[in-house]
Amino acid sequence: MATTPEEFFAEGLMDPSPPSPVVFLDFLLIPEGCQGPFSPDDTVLSYVSDMLMEEDSGDKLLYQYSDHSALVQVQQPFAQIFSPPSSRVDHDNRNRGDMDEIKDLFQNNNGHQSTLDSAFSRGVDAVGAFLRGMEEAKMFLPNDNGFRRDELVNCMSRESSNHCGVKKRHNRDKHQDEVSRASKAVKMMEQEEIGEHKMFNEMMFHGYEICITSMENLLISMAMESEKNNRKSISNKTRDVVDLRTLLLLKQIKKHASASGDATQRLAQCFAKGLEARLVGTGSHLWQLLITKRSSVMEFLQAYKLYLAAGSFIKVAVTYLIMTVMHAMMGKSKLHIVDYGPHFGFHLAGLLRLLASREGGPPEVKVTAIGCPNLRSWPTERTEDTGMWLSKCAREFGLPFKFHAIMMKSDKVRIEDLKTDDDEVLVVNDLFNFSTLMDESVFFDHPSHRDIVLNNIRNMRPNVFIQSIVNYSCGSSFLSWFRGALFYHTSLFDMLDATIPRENQLRVLLEQGLLGHATLNAIAYEGVDLMDRPEKYKQWQVRNQRAGLRQLPLKPHIVKELKEKVKQNHHNEFLVSEDGQWLLQGWTGHTLFAHSTWVAEDAPSK
């Protein structure tokens, strides 16, 4: 039976991925020693309580009429059953005396002597037989005089209520299973929190060392994979090379898609999902599925760490930021960084370390993080976590530090919200975040959010505005969107294929999870649903100048050092170049990222 597009995409979306510890599960935990609202124990306790109340009222009745002769007479045969053997003879003697009295009583009735004698004789024989039977039965009872009534009731009702016992055991076992599952879930959550805490510590305090170690491990892994592939190449048949750029039909793309194949096949897997979503018109619904199935914090950190080790893009951007800030802080004692989209704050941890150890003593540092409260890819609590981790880093380094979060849309932030001081160096930083701002393609009759933000930055009059952008243009039509996203992501997937072994499971998470979400968003959505609308660096240059910003020249020593580091530590296909006053990064001749610095147009030149 043919698979429908909806079924294919759902299956692709739910493909097994590296296990995700559950961060966002809700549990109804029952405290130890407590029972649930429908516990079988409650039913048993209620039942026993009723029994005790009935027995109590019966005891009061017996106590009230305990000396009644008729009651004494009825109790005597049964009392003998529970009496000790030593008192049996005396009891029998008393019994005979009572029988003699009864016989005399019957003998005093005139006119019925023979009939009464006969009846009495039969009655005596019957009572005697009954007593002998009870004596014999008593021999089978336990010697313990503390035989309890509830045990007797239990024994009498065991067979009739056997199914109740089975049901109770089943409920008890079910309750124990639920408690056990809840306990395991809590332990998993605790382990995940411990793992996240450890990972944050490593990335914040030893990010550079970890990155170097990870790069060395990747180089070893790639060398081993290359040697293995060379051995296999002799016996392997040559496979047809598919040019994804010519495959605009979904059927053709799906035919060459695989999450574990080469770079083209892996990218085709992502694009097939995006095209499928667009064709069946389930973009909004699928975005909700992506939110529920998105990676945990731990998985994100692991994938991010792998991306840092594999490529030079993030490291160059962070190094450019650090060197620019250190240059601006020469001879200054106060620093205020306004950061758009903090991204866990890893890019600032290295800067805090260098500032704390600079000659002349550490400066006072204040960071204002601007995070959109309804940005689906960056929840509010993460911005608060960023402040906590950066504060911890500053304390460890001995650096005076303050953190302030502004939770509002980027285009709403004004100079009045920043609490700036006249004697501080003001640095505004954007690390690949402005591509999420709305542009003219969404609201034709409203000002572009990008122009509004740039104008606000101009009004802040920063000492330096550091801008890092994703460099590709999508245009206005679907074909232009598809083509722009294809060129950009093809270079990224080629880079990962050249630097990370294909068997690496974290690579699958990085490609199909983090990068896969970006490709899905770029292809399946339009209008306000689009999360990213990149522009090329020359388009940003026009925007910045139109907003009243002036571009600063690149520092030659910064460019030289970055080029040397990339050449020494990374694959030879990585490039670092210049165009005008832009620092460019790319792969195999394609420019993927760009960086530049700006000030207000009327700011004095230095």
C-alpha positions, 0 to 999 in steps of 0.5 A: 500500500502506497504511503501518503505524503502525510504518513511519509512526513510523519514517519520522517519527523518521528525518526529515531534520534539520539535518546533525549532525556526528558527535561519537560515531563509532568508527573503526579508524584505520590509521597512515600507512605501515602496512598492514592485516592482510589487505593484498595487499602482505603476500601479494606480499612473502611470495611474493617472499621464497620465491622468493629463498630458492629462488634462493639455494639454487640459487645455492649448488648452482651454486657448489658444482659450478661446475667440473664439466665436464658443467655447463660444457659445458651452460652454454656455449651459454647463456653466449653469449646473455648475453656482450657482442658483442666476445667473440662471435668468440673464443667461436665459435672456442672453440666450433669447437675444442670441436667438433673435440675431440668429432669426434676423440673420435668418430673414435677409436671403431672400427667405427662411423666412418661412422655416427658421422660422419653423426650428428656432422654432423647434431648439429653442424648442429643445434647451429649452427642453435640457436646462430644462432637464439639469436644472432638472438634476442639482438638483440631483448633490451635492451642493458642487462646488468642485466636482472633475473630478477624482471622476466623472471619478471614478463613471463613470468607477466603474462598468466597472472596479469593477473586477480591484478593487477586484484584487487590494484589493486582492493584497493589502491583500496579501502584508499585509499578507506577511509583517505580516508574515515577521514581525512575523518571525523577532519577533521569531528570536529576541525572540530566540536570547534573549532566547539563550543569557539568556541560555548562561548567566545561563550556564556560570555564574550559571552552577553549581547551575542550574545543582544541581536544575535540578538534584533535579527536575529530581529526583522528576519527576522520583519518581512521575513516579515510583509511577504512574507505580507501580499503573498501574503495577497491571492491565498491562499485562507483555510485551515481552522483546526484546533483541535488540542484536539479532535483526540484521534484519531491519524488526525485529528492526522496529517492536520494535521501538518507539521514546516514548517507553522504552530505547530499543524501543527508541534505536531501532528507532535510529538504524532503521533509520541508517540501513534503510539509509545504505540499500537504499544507501542514506547516503550522501543525508541523512547527508545533510537532517540532517544538514538542520533539525538539532537542533537550538542552543536553543534546543541544550542548553536545551538538553545539560542542561538535559544531565548534570542533568541526568548523571555524565559523563560531570561533572566528566570530567570537574571536573577532568580538573579543579582540574588538572589545579588548581594543575598545577597552584600552585605558578604560575601566567600565564596560557595558555590553548590549547583547541581542540574543545571548545564545547561552552566553558562551561567546562572552565567557572567554571575554570575561576571562581575558578582561579579568586578567588584563594588565592594570586590573579588571574593569567593571562589566555590565551585560544587558541581554535582550531576549524576545519573550515569545521567541519560539526558539529561545524561551525566557528562562534561558536568558535568565539562566545565561545571567546566572552562568555569566555571573558565576564565571565573573565570580570565579575570575574575580571580575566585578559584574552585573547582568540585566535582562530586557525581555521585549521585542528587539525593535522596542528596546530604546536607549532609555531601557539600557541604564547607561553611564557616561563613563562606560564603554558601550558595545552593542553586539549581534551574533547572527540574530538580526536575520530573525527580524521582520523585513519588508517582505512581511509588512509592506505598509509598515516600517521594517523591524530591521531598520527600526532596530538599526535606528535605535542602535544609532541613537544609543551612540555605542563606542562600537556596534559589532555585527555578525550576519548569515550571508545568503539571500532568499528573495521573494518567490519560493524558487528563490527561497529554495535556491538560496537555502540550498546553496547555503546548506549544501556548503554546511553539509559538505563541511560537516561531511569533510570534518566529522565521521559519518558514523557519529550519532551527534552529527545526525542530531546536528544535521537533522535536528538543529540544521534540519529545523532551519531548512524545514522553516526556510522551505515549508513556511512563508510570511510571519511563520518564517523564523529566519530571513537572511540577507547578504552582507552588501544588503546589510551595508546599505541598511546600516548606512541608511540608518545613519551608521558608519562602518569602521575599518578592519584592524589589520592585526585582527584579520592577520591573526584570524587567518593564521589560526584558521590555517593552522587548526582547520581544514584547508577548505575554510576561508577567511577573506576581506571585502571592503571593511567586511571580514568574510568566512566561507567554505570551498569559495562560498561566503557563508558569514560576514562580520563588521563594526559600526558607529553612529554617522556623526560620531567622532573618528578615532 
